[in-house]
């Protein structure tokens, strides 16, 4: 579903991403670990088409994010570290608006079902999002992805700033989405959360993918030691 082929991005003499090769299958959760500036967000931005790679390709279901941006974006949903919603609209109204931008029209009952599936409590559906916590905003982001029928989900530091309960709830939702064949690429600093929910983990250092492991092959402590050795 997601594939990077020799994906490279340079800014002058600085190489933000160096010949990244990566594949993420249908229903797979792949976590990218690395320090700030390692290339995690650059990778996600290349898949989103927000930035054009210097060379190489970012493919979504075989479509290039750079040369087929409209087609590839139809397959994607993006949840940044802070989900931006219209503060004076309710969660339900935000979902209706953003799903309509993607060309979908749903009844109120259908929209509520998406919010419920994303884990947003019922008493928040009709409340303005300016009063939402970060976790609640992320759940609206998940609901938008569901309404958009996204085949792949891109996440940038999704659990940053969440309390343990909210982070656990969010992780469960991601696991459920993967079980329904959604492909997930997650950039994170959270080693232990990545170990808990990802099928595979890649470690970036200065734009280079220096390690790639199956999470079932090592413990959380071993993953932490590998991370510290490689960065």
C-alpha positions as CSV (number, residue, x, y, z in Angstrom):
1,X,0.0,0.0,0.0
2,X,2.9,2.4,0.8
3,X,6.3,2.2,-0.8
4,X,9.4,4.4,-0.8
5,X,11.9,3.7,-3.6
6,X,15.2,5.4,-3.1
7,X,13.3,8.3,-1.6
8,X,15.7,11.3,-1.2
9,X,15.1,14.9,-0.1
10,X,17.9,17.5,0.0
11,X,18.0,21.1,1.0
12,X,21.1,22.7,-0.5
13,X,24.0,20.7,1.1
14,X,21.7,19.1,3.7
15,X,20.3,15.7,3.1
16,X,17.0,15.3,5.1
17,X,16.3,11.9,3.6
18,X,18.8,9.6,1.9
19,X,17.6,6.9,-0.5
20,X,14.9,5.5,1.8
21,X,13.5,2.1,0.7
22,X,10.4,1.0,2.5
23,X,7.3,-1.0,2.0
24,X,4.2,-1.1,4.1
25,X,1.6,-3.8,3.4
26,X,-2.2,-3.7,3.6
27,X,-3.2,-3.9,7.3
28,X,0.4,-3.3,8.6
29,X,1.4,-0.8,11.2
30,X,4.9,0.6,10.6
31,X,6.6,2.9,13.2
32,X,9.4,5.2,12.3
33,X,11.7,6.1,15.3
34,X,14.4,8.7,15.4
35,X,15.5,11.9,17.0
36,X,14.3,15.3,15.9
37,X,15.6,16.0,12.4
38,X,16.1,12.3,11.6
39,X,13.8,12.4,8.6
40,X,10.5,11.1,10.0
41,X,8.3,14.0,9.2
42,X,10.1,14.5,5.8
43,X,9.1,10.9,5.0
44,X,5.5,11.5,5.8
45,X,5.4,14.8,3.9
46,X,6.7,13.1,0.8
47,X,3.9,10.5,1.0
48,X,1.4,13.3,1.5
49,X,2.8,15.3,-1.4
50,X,3.5,18.2,0.8
51,X,7.1,18.3,-0.4
52,X,8.5,17.0,-3.6
53,X,11.4,14.5,-3.3
54,X,14.7,15.4,-4.9
55,X,14.9,11.9,-6.3
56,X,13.1,8.6,-5.8
57,X,9.5,7.9,-5.4
58,X,6.8,7.8,-2.7
59,X,4.0,5.5,-3.9
60,X,0.5,5.0,-2.5
61,X,-1.0,1.8,-3.9
62,X,1.3,2.2,-6.9
63,X,0.4,5.9,-7.5
64,X,3.1,8.6,-7.1
65,X,2.4,11.2,-4.5
66,X,4.4,13.7,-6.5
67,X,3.0,13.1,-10.0
68,X,-0.6,11.9,-9.1
69,X,-1.3,14.0,-6.1
70,X,-5.1,14.1,-6.4
71,X,-5.5,10.4,-6.9
72,X,-3.0,9.4,-4.2
73,X,-4.5,11.8,-1.6
74,X,-7.9,10.1,-2.1
75,X,-6.3,7.0,-0.5
76,X,-4.7,8.8,2.4
77,X,-5.7,10.3,5.7
78,X,-3.3,12.4,7.8
79,X,-3.3,12.9,11.6
80,X,-0.7,15.4,12.7
81,X,0.6,15.9,16.2
82,X,-2.2,18.5,16.7
83,X,-5.4,17.9,14.7
84,X,-6.7,21.2,13.3
85,X,-10.4,21.6,13.5
86,X,-12.8,24.6,13.2
87,X,-13.1,25.6,16.9
88,X,-16.6,27.1,16.6
89,X,-18.0,24.0,15.0
90,X,-19.0,20.8,16.8
91,X,-17.2,17.5,16.3
92,X,-20.2,16.4,14.2
93,X,-20.1,19.5,12.1
94,X,-16.3,19.3,11.6
95,X,-16.7,15.7,10.5
96,X,-19.6,16.6,8.1
97,X,-17.5,19.4,6.6
98,X,-14.3,17.5,6.1
99,X,-16.0,14.4,4.7
100,X,-17.9,16.6,2.2
101,X,-14.6,18.0,1.0
102,X,-13.5,14.5,0.1
103,X,-16.7,14.1,-1.9
104,X,-18.8,12.1,0.6
105,X,-22.3,12.9,1.9
106,X,-23.5,11.2,5.0
107,X,-26.6,11.3,7.1
108,X,-26.4,12.5,10.7
109,X,-26.7,9.0,11.9
110,X,-23.9,7.8,9.7
111,X,-21.6,10.6,10.9
112,X,-22.4,9.7,14.6
113,X,-21.5,6.1,13.8
114,X,-18.0,7.2,12.6
115,X,-17.5,9.3,15.7
116,X,-18.6,6.4,17.9
117,X,-16.3,4.0,16.0
118,X,-13.4,6.4,16.6
119,X,-14.1,6.4,20.3
120,X,-15.4,9.9,20.8
121,X,-17.8,10.0,23.8
122,X,-21.5,10.7,22.9
123,X,-21.8,13.8,25.0
124,X,-19.0,15.5,22.9
125,X,-20.5,15.0,19.5
126,X,-22.6,18.2,19.7
127,X,-20.0,20.3,21.6
128,X,-17.7,22.9,19.9
129,X,-14.3,21.6,19.4
130,X,-12.6,24.6,21.0
131,X,-13.2,22.8,24.3
132,X,-11.8,19.4,23.1
133,X,-8.7,17.8,24.6
134,X,-6.0,16.6,22.3
135,X,-7.2,13.1,22.5
136,X,-10.7,14.1,21.5
137,X,-9.4,16.0,18.5
138,X,-7.4,13.0,17.4
139,X,-10.6,10.9,17.6
140,X,-12.3,13.3,15.2
141,X,-9.3,12.9,13.0
142,X,-9.8,9.2,13.0
143,X,-13.5,9.6,12.3
144,X,-12.6,11.8,9.3
145,X,-10.3,9.0,8.0
146,X,-13.1,6.5,8.4
147,X,-15.6,8.7,6.6
148,X,-13.1,9.3,3.8
149,X,-12.6,5.5,3.5
150,X,-8.8,6.0,3.6
151,X,-6.7,3.0,2.7
152,X,-3.6,4.3,4.5
153,X,-3.2,6.5,7.6
154,X,-0.2,8.7,8.2
155,X,0.5,9.8,11.7
156,X,3.1,12.3,13.0
157,X,3.8,12.0,16.8
158,X,0.2,10.8,17.5
159,X,0.6,10.1,21.2
160,X,2.7,13.1,22.1
161,X,1.1,15.0,25.0
162,X,-1.6,12.3,25.6
163,X,-2.1,11.0,29.1
164,X,-1.7,7.2,29.4
165,X,-5.4,6.4,29.2
166,X,-5.9,8.5,26.0
167,X,-2.7,7.0,24.5
168,X,-3.9,3.5,25.2
169,X,-7.4,4.2,23.7
170,X,-5.7,5.7,20.6
171,X,-3.5,2.7,20.2
172,X,-6.5,0.3,20.4
173,X,-8.2,2.2,17.6
174,X,-5.1,2.0,15.4
175,X,-4.9,-1.8,16.0
176,X,-8.6,-2.1,15.1
177,X,-8.1,-0.1,11.9
178,X,-5.1,-2.3,10.9
179,X,-7.2,-5.4,11.5
180,X,-9.6,-3.9,8.9
181,X,-6.8,-3.7,6.3
182,X,-5.8,0.0,6.9
183,X,-2.1,0.5,6.4
184,X,-0.5,2.8,9.0
185,X,2.8,4.7,8.9
186,X,3.5,6.4,12.3
187,X,6.4,8.7,13.1
188,X,7.0,8.7,16.8
189,X,9.4,9.1,19.7
190,X,7.4,6.7,21.8
191,X,9.6,3.5,21.7
192,X,7.4,1.5,24.0
193,X,4.1,2.5,22.3
194,X,5.7,1.6,18.9
195,X,6.7,-1.8,20.3
196,X,3.2,-2.4,21.6
197,X,1.2,-1.7,18.4
198,X,3.5,-1.8,15.4
199,X,4.3,-4.9,13.3
200,X,7.6,-3.4,12.2
201,X,9.8,-0.6,13.3
202,X,12.4,1.4,11.3
203,X,15.0,3.6,12.9
204,X,16.1,6.8,11.1
205,X,19.3,8.6,11.8
206,X,20.3,11.7,9.9
207,X,18.0,10.8,7.0
208,X,19.2,7.1,6.8
209,X,17.2,4.1,7.6
210,X,19.8,2.4,9.8
211,X,17.7,-0.4,11.2
212,X,14.5,-2.2,10.5
213,X,13.1,-4.9,12.8
214,X,10.0,-7.0,13.4
215,X,8.6,-6.1,16.8
216,X,7.9,-9.8,17.6
217,X,11.6,-10.6,17.4
218,X,12.7,-8.5,20.3
219,X,11.6,-7.2,23.7
220,X,10.9,-3.5,24.6
221,X,14.3,-3.4,26.4
222,X,16.1,-4.8,23.4
223,X,14.4,-2.3,21.1
224,X,15.4,0.6,23.4
225,X,19.0,-0.7,23.4
226,X,19.0,-0.9,19.6
227,X,17.6,2.6,19.3
228,X,20.3,4.0,21.6
229,X,23.0,2.2,19.7
230,X,21.8,3.4,16.3
231,X,21.1,7.1,17.1
